[in-house]
Amino acid sequence: MILLRDDATDTGYGLALITTDLATPSPKLIARYTWRWSIEVTCAEAGALLGVGDARNRTRAAIERAVPFGLYCYTITVIWYVLHGHHPRDAADHREQAPWYTTKADPSLSDMIAKLRRTIIAVRFMPIHPGQPTAQEIRTVQQA
């Protein structure tokens, strides 16, 4: 068992890590935990926000495709947000709408999904023009 706490506190421990790996030094075990943490967060968000793992599949092929497809959707959403949906004021706007998020510095996956949904809805209700959209139309959709 490895007990961790912030140097600035003297009240209890912030994290307890339990392992059966007795050969690996503690710093390496802690590093392994920190590397794994982003994977755990991704899996939890994918399940909670995108329904990854909730499919009621019966065939082997469907079972093997469902979770990877959900994780692809997660990846595509983040890539879309980074390339087209991000606006520097996103986190600040969220803090203004939800003042309890006083320390929010970066958009969460739920923020990215909400912005993607708003963008898709805005595109569906734009008037149809023949040919390619204008640069102004593209910017309007991106800023939705």
C-alpha positions in Angstrom: 0.0 0.0 0.0 1.3 3.4 -0.9 -0.3 6.5 0.9 0.1 9.8 -0.8 -0.7 13.3 0.4 0.0 16.9 -0.6 3.1 18.4 1.1 1.0 21.4 2.1 -1.4 19.4 4.3 -0.9 17.4 7.5 -4.4 15.9 7.7 -4.7 12.4 6.3 -3.8 11.1 2.9 -5.3 12.1 -0.4 -4.8 8.8 -2.2 -4.1 5.2 -1.3 -2.7 2.9 -3.9 -2.9 -0.8 -3.4 -0.9 -3.2 -5.5 0.3 -6.8 -5.6 3.4 -5.8 -7.5 6.1 -5.9 -4.8 9.0 -5.7 -7.1 8.4 -2.3 -8.7 9.6 0.8 -6.7 7.0 3.1 -5.4 7.8 6.1 -7.7 7.3 3.8 -10.8 4.0 2.5 -9.4 2.8 6.1 -8.8 3.8 7.0 -12.4 1.9 4.0 -13.7 -1.2 5.2 -11.8 -0.9 8.7 -13.3 -0.5 7.3 -16.8 -3.6 5.1 -16.3 -5.7 7.9 -14.9 -6.5 9.6 -18.2 -7.6 6.2 -19.6 -9.9 5.7 -16.7 -11.4 9.1 -17.1 -11.9 8.5 -20.9 -13.7 5.2 -20.3 -15.9 6.7 -17.6 -16.9 9.7 -19.7 -17.4 7.5 -22.8 -19.8 5.4 -20.8 -21.6 8.2 -19.0 -21.9 10.7 -21.8 -21.9 8.6 -25.0 -23.4 5.3 -23.7 -20.3 3.2 -24.6 -20.8 -0.2 -23.1 -24.6 0.1 -22.8 -25.5 -1.6 -26.1 -27.5 -4.8 -25.8 -25.7 -6.8 -28.5 -26.2 -10.5 -29.0 -23.8 -11.4 -31.9 -20.1 -11.7 -31.5 -19.3 -9.2 -34.3 -21.7 -6.6 -32.8 -20.1 -7.0 -29.4 -16.7 -6.6 -30.8 -17.7 -3.4 -32.7 -19.9 -1.6 -30.2 -17.3 -0.3 -27.7 -14.6 0.6 -30.3 -17.2 2.5 -32.3 -18.3 4.4 -29.2 -14.6 5.3 -28.5 -14.2 6.4 -32.2 -17.2 8.7 -31.7 -15.5 10.1 -28.5 -12.3 10.7 -30.5 -14.0 12.3 -33.5 -15.9 14.6 -31.1 -12.7 15.8 -29.4 -10.9 16.2 -32.8 -13.8 18.2 -34.2 -13.8 20.4 -31.1 -10.1 21.0 -31.3 -10.1 21.8 -35.0 -13.4 23.6 -35.4 -15.4 24.0 -32.3 -13.0 25.5 -29.7 -13.4 29.1 -28.9 -11.1 30.7 -26.3 -14.1 32.0 -24.3 -15.7 28.5 -23.9 -14.5 27.8 -20.4 -15.1 31.4 -19.2 -18.6 31.3 -20.6 -19.3 28.1 -18.8 -18.0 29.6 -15.5 -20.4 32.6 -16.0 -23.3 30.3 -16.6 -22.4 27.9 -13.7 -20.6 30.0 -11.0 -19.9 27.0 -8.9 -17.2 26.1 -11.5 -14.8 28.8 -10.2 -11.7 26.8 -11.2 -12.8 25.5 -14.6 -10.0 26.2 -17.0 -10.6 23.8 -19.9 -13.8 22.5 -21.6 -14.9 19.1 -20.6 -16.2 16.4 -22.9 -19.8 17.3 -22.0 -19.0 20.9 -23.1 -17.7 19.6 -26.4 -20.7 17.3 -26.9 -23.1 20.2 -26.2 -21.3 22.5 -28.7 -21.3 19.7 -31.3 -25.1 19.2 -30.8 -25.7 23.0 -31.1 -23.7 23.1 -34.3 -25.5 20.1 -35.8 -28.9 21.7 -34.9 -27.8 25.1 -36.4 -26.7 23.4 -39.6 -30.0 21.6 -40.0 -32.0 24.8 -39.8 -29.8 26.9 -42.0 -31.4 27.8 -45.4 -30.3 25.5 -48.2 -28.1 27.2 -50.8 -26.8 25.6 -54.0 -23.1 25.0 -54.1 -20.6 25.4 -51.2 -21.3 27.4 -48.1 -19.8 30.8 -47.8 -17.0 31.5 -45.4 -19.4 33.5 -43.3 -21.8 30.6 -43.1 -19.1 28.3 -42.0 -18.0 30.7 -39.2 -21.6 31.1 -38.1 -22.0 27.4 -37.7 -18.6 27.0 -35.9 -19.6 29.8 -33.5 -23.0 28.2 -32.7 
